[in-house]
């Protein structure tokens, strides 16, 4: 389908997906007059539309659209913060805190109880589930601190720092089944 690349795009910007409404709200007509924003918009839009219209589609085809998308989100967030608003940043951070904290709880329930009916890890991989659940919980905890920050720039900095623990723990948490296939 034409919208084939929307889910891979959303998955690729997942931590920032909760802040896209704030970034979009930060754009004004004045920002669109900037040549760098127009260039990044074209750089994002034309490859995305080109690959969406093509017959053969593989998710990695849209990798070139991520750099301009990151730039556009950053410019939009800066415009939003400079306008003195904060509500969408706070609500996006709260949403992602709930998602990461909830994922941590679901993973622990799935591994150590039969309540959900599925398990990601073998019995011998308990340390891996602890790394994964702990990383997600740390992410949620830093997001809670971000929500409590008094200044919007500090909130954004904490939002950026929140996934760091998860990034460092990632290579310790792959299930044996996944490692064997990849």
Protein Blocks (a to p, Z undefined) as FASTA:
>chain_A
ZZlmmmmmmmmmmmmmmmmmmmmmmpcfklmmpmklmmmmmmmmmmmmmmmmpmbdcfkl
mmmmmmmmmmmmmmmmmmmmmnopaklmmmmmmmmmmmmmmmmmmmmmmmmmcknopafb
dfklmmmmmmmmmmmmmmmmmmmmmmmpmbfklmmmmmmmmmmmmmmmmmmmgcfklmmm
ZZ
